[in-house]
Amino acid sequence: MAEIVRSALTRERLPVWSARFVAFSGHVDKNGRVKPAVFKPLPNPCAGNRLECSVTLHDDPFDEAVVRHGERFAQGLTPPKKLLGWVDLPTNDLPALTGNCLYVERSPSRLNPDHANLLGFPDTTPEAWRLMALKLIQIASTLKTPREA
């Protein structure tokens, strides 16, 4: 059964941070802040096309495992990319910070046991997810780079 973080449903806490990896230079502005496209959710056909945004759960903001997972993510893109960095979101505070809209669900994989998804995006329209992405940008940490870890 999936672990879901919704303040009203569970007292169990997931790791403190949810890292969203960045591998496209067009997703970072000249000031080093991420753009809304970083948080664009994608439909998952295996889950009824629900909108998901992948993250990696962790407690230490500069954990080497986060860098390894991020580099594996970037190398798995077509064509392979270089990991530029990641932004952290406060996992357990996301429901409160997004008006009880978004939450995190653990979704471990063979290559990343710390994988999870941001769920609860309100609508599939570009404007709706963009508005939520703008809210996430305000919540997210500054871009962290592999050399900082």
Legacy VTK file of the C-alpha trace (Angstrom):
# vtk DataFile Version 3.0
C-alpha trace
ASCII
DATASET POLYDATA
POINTS 149 float
0.000 0.000 0.000
1.345 3.408 -0.933
2.433 5.834 1.744
0.528 9.057 1.272
1.267 12.270 3.084
-1.908 14.215 3.746
-1.968 15.986 7.038
-5.492 14.813 7.854
-4.928 11.163 6.954
-1.650 10.113 8.558
0.777 11.013 11.274
3.631 9.120 9.628
6.319 11.401 8.314
8.261 10.855 5.137
11.809 12.154 4.696
12.075 15.918 5.091
12.935 16.824 1.498
11.638 15.966 -1.973
14.299 16.650 -4.616
13.191 17.552 -8.142
16.074 17.063 -10.576
16.987 19.561 -13.295
18.829 18.493 -16.450
17.713 21.057 -19.046
19.425 24.462 -19.118
16.199 26.012 -20.432
14.575 25.161 -17.080
16.840 27.580 -15.181
16.761 31.377 -15.495
19.818 33.656 -15.528
19.532 34.095 -11.734
19.702 30.356 -11.097
16.000 29.979 -10.243
14.011 27.196 -11.827
11.232 27.906 -14.299
7.693 26.462 -14.106
8.519 23.725 -16.638
10.562 21.961 -13.929
7.310 21.107 -12.163
5.250 20.142 -15.207
3.350 16.987 -14.250
3.068 14.160 -16.755
0.211 11.677 -17.124
0.995 8.148 -15.942
-0.818 5.665 -18.212
-0.241 2.880 -15.654
-2.160 4.893 -13.037
-5.210 5.990 -15.019
-3.318 8.934 -16.558
-3.134 10.734 -13.226
-0.710 13.645 -13.299
2.586 12.977 -11.538
5.827 14.837 -10.962
8.760 12.611 -9.892
10.873 13.459 -6.859
13.474 11.718 -4.707
12.945 11.664 -0.944
15.842 12.469 1.401
16.659 13.929 4.811
20.097 15.438 4.201
20.068 18.403 1.773
23.528 17.449 0.494
23.273 13.663 0.491
25.579 11.935 -2.027
22.745 9.472 -2.784
20.659 12.374 -4.120
23.474 13.254 -6.517
23.766 9.617 -7.679
19.995 9.358 -8.259
20.032 12.687 -10.105
22.922 11.684 -12.336
21.196 8.371 -13.137
18.020 10.315 -13.976
19.880 12.705 -16.320
21.772 9.884 -18.044
18.472 8.056 -18.613
17.019 10.902 -20.679
16.978 10.725 -24.469
19.485 11.976 -25.402
21.402 11.608 -22.125
21.954 14.872 -20.247
24.188 16.179 -17.489
22.618 16.797 -14.078
22.525 20.558 -13.510
21.167 20.206 -9.993
17.965 19.910 -8.017
15.548 21.909 -5.938
14.146 20.670 -2.651
10.533 20.901 -1.558
9.471 20.359 2.075
7.809 16.935 1.759
5.598 16.928 4.831
4.542 20.564 4.506
3.424 20.399 0.864
-0.279 19.824 1.596
-0.468 22.876 3.861
1.649 25.037 1.558
-0.444 24.186 -1.520
-3.903 24.551 0.010
-4.242 20.800 0.641
-3.807 20.210 -3.064
-0.449 18.477 -3.558
0.941 15.569 -1.582
3.763 13.062 -1.893
3.332 9.337 -2.481
6.233 6.940 -2.166
6.881 5.044 -5.413
10.187 3.171 -5.028
11.856 1.704 -8.083
14.637 -0.844 -8.499
17.147 1.894 -9.318
15.819 4.490 -6.879
14.292 3.164 -3.648
13.736 6.789 -2.576
11.589 7.667 -5.608
8.200 9.295 -4.993
5.609 11.308 -6.911
4.011 14.690 -6.341
0.295 14.089 -6.801
-2.905 16.093 -6.631
-2.375 18.516 -9.501
-5.793 20.114 -9.911
-6.230 20.118 -13.668
-4.600 19.059 -16.899
-4.860 22.484 -18.495
-1.528 24.240 -19.046
-2.619 27.300 -17.083
-3.693 25.247 -14.042
-0.421 23.327 -13.707
1.572 26.485 -14.450
-0.121 28.279 -11.550
0.710 25.352 -9.252
4.276 25.314 -10.620
4.648 29.004 -9.768
3.539 28.217 -6.208
6.087 25.377 -6.032
8.858 27.696 -7.247
8.114 29.995 -4.305
8.323 27.049 -1.904
11.378 25.359 -3.441
14.965 25.828 -2.358
17.443 27.496 -4.665
19.055 25.231 -7.231
21.602 22.947 -5.605
24.405 21.629 -7.763
26.275 18.308 -7.538
29.487 20.081 -6.559
27.762 21.437 -3.422
26.978 17.921 -2.168
LINES 1 150
149 0 1 2 3 4 5 6 7 8 9 10 11 12 13 14 15 16 17 18 19 20 21 22 23 24 25 26 27 28 29 30 31 32 33 34 35 36 37 38 39 40 41 42 43 44 45 46 47 48 49 50 51 52 53 54 55 56 57 58 59 60 61 62 63 64 65 66 67 68 69 70 71 72 73 74 75 76 77 78 79 80 81 82 83 84 85 86 87 88 89 90 91 92 93 94 95 96 97 98 99 100 101 102 103 104 105 106 107 108 109 110 111 112 113 114 115 116 117 118 119 120 121 122 123 124 125 126 127 128 129 130 131 132 133 134 135 136 137 138 139 140 141 142 143 144 145 146 147 148
